[in-house]
């Protein structure tokens, strides 16, 4: 093949086969072309490739000779990171029809040589030797490129990733939303308790959850300082914008996402029934990776510090009033609540994955923590079950409801509403969708009903609420008729002591 280097072994092999075989066959057995074979035999003496003097002169004129120093080098000096393909496009614009795309390889060699001889100094990476139990590293990594879905809907999330520097033992946690302190605190604590001990140092990049980022010194936030002190950790961070200083976890990010990507490909699809299913999938990937480092972790585990008696708080508290629309807002996210809580002030504990709502010291509501919509400063996390009773009394309110589209638990219900609204009157459409949502909520048939709605829509049939209720709503078991015959009250007299004595006397007589 053109451009392929012929080795000494191939030449020797060719000459060996050439003794009793044709040139074509000998070349095929040696893995070289017939042209190369002819060139070998045309020489008066067979010279091995390693013995051939290297050529340092050009076989043809340099196409960039007249523009290199005057145009290309100044661009490289002003912006050393310019790629050769960008420089070629610039030359093509300045000199039309002179520098075809086929000259890219030549220009790349020129740029590479210039950077080696006259370019700026490059950053040197110094491999570090980590002692067992010395350092643990935390970071968050985006997972959007994996295109994971939950019940068919895109699942926007990141991963909290903890790594012990010596053994490469890992802990991973799925996080919806941003890089909050709650996510950092919960993830770090879960990692330490799963590892069974704490390292002496905890390193991160410049996370806003841990650092105020208003000064160059270690400007820890109050909550992060308390977290470090609780576990006896010395907090450190890499310089801002220098991610490789947290390299042990940064490199693990890449390999972890590659492992998850490969597991998804092996699985055959990227959709999961629920978040718990996806979390279990990620957990299995991490466990397989940790098994490869089990021996090193045994060594490191002995050097980890003992954990405190209990965890520290991994939540923050807010207060929120439930409005007359049955909603409340926490950190720009709109949540729903049962109507009985309207008008009450709730104390809300925000964890990385959930909200616990308290009223007079009692947990009255637990919700999954919501996230903000893409390119928006606000978000919604609404549960259609909280509105069913009220919508049943006022079904036509559904059509103009501000957060109507957030009440559909699955895509099938939204598409069903579109068809109902298109083909029925407003009153009929609203009554039908409210009845379907009530059925899904009250009878626990949300998923099964969604499948049936998809099947009906596929054949262009509107759902018949009455038939679907007969199919999906469990019928109450028939209560057997029990007839109880009451004995006469006089029969109970026989149980009295005096009556028993009379009866015994009669028997004795």
Secondary structure, DSSP 4 states (H G I P E B T S, - for coil): -TTPPPPHHHHHHHHHHHTTS-HHHHHHHHT--HHHHHHHHHSSS---GGGSPPP-S-SS--TTHHHIIIIIHHHHHH-TT--HHHHHHHHHHHSTTTS-GGGHHHHHHHHHHHHHHHSPPPPPP----PPTTTEEEEEEEE-GGG--EETTEE---EEEEEEETTT--EEEEEE-SS--HHHHHHHHHHHHHHHTSB-SEEEE-S-TTTB--SSSS--B-HHHHHHHHHHTPEEEEPPTT-GGGGHHHHHHHHHHHHHHHHHHHHHS--EESSHHHHHHHHHHHHHHHHHHTHHHHHHHHTTSBPP-SS-----EEEEEEPPTTSEEEETTEEEE--GGGTTPEEEEEE-SSEEEEEETTEEEEEEEPP-PPTT-S-EEE--GGGTHHHHHHSGGGGTT-TTGGGS-SSHHHHHHHHHHHHHS-HHHHHHHHHHHHHHHHHTT-HHHHHHHHHHHHHTT----HHHHHHHHSPPPPPPPP---PPPPGGGGGGGSHHHHHHHHHHHH-
